[in-house]
């Protein structure tokens, strides 16, 4: 199966999701939060850094639970992203 490439907006929303999760993690270690969510620390690292911009729904739900975040609030905050930074938009055109 061929996967359709992500748009710059989708990549930016994924980056924003990672930022929100990183902020919510605070001083807790990546390993502790990942274990509580039932995922690997490497998966959490990829999500937080935007290298995995479209994590599976159940992964996001597990992270939201582990971090004490409301899933609907997290989704709404990611949906607020409507503008792609110029450097991202330019990169997509190249």
Long-range contacts (C-beta under 8 A, 24 or more apart in sequence): 6-53, 6-54, 7-92, 8-84, 8-88, 8-89, 8-91, 8-92, 9-81, 9-82, 9-84, 10-53, 10-54, 11-50, 11-53, 11-88, 12-81, 12-84, 12-85, 12-88, 13-53, 13-78, 13-79, 13-81, 14-47, 14-50, 14-52, 14-53, 14-54, 14-55, 15-50, 15-53, 16-77, 16-78, 16-81, 17-47, 17-53, 17-55, 17-60, 17-74, 17-78, 18-47, 18-48, 18-49, 18-50, 18-53, 19-48, 20-69, 20-74, 20-77, 20-78, 21-47, 21-48, 21-63, 21-67, 22-48, 24-67, 24-68, 24-69, 25-67, 33-63, 33-66, 33-67, 36-66, 37-62, 37-63, 37-65, 37-66, 38-62, 39-63
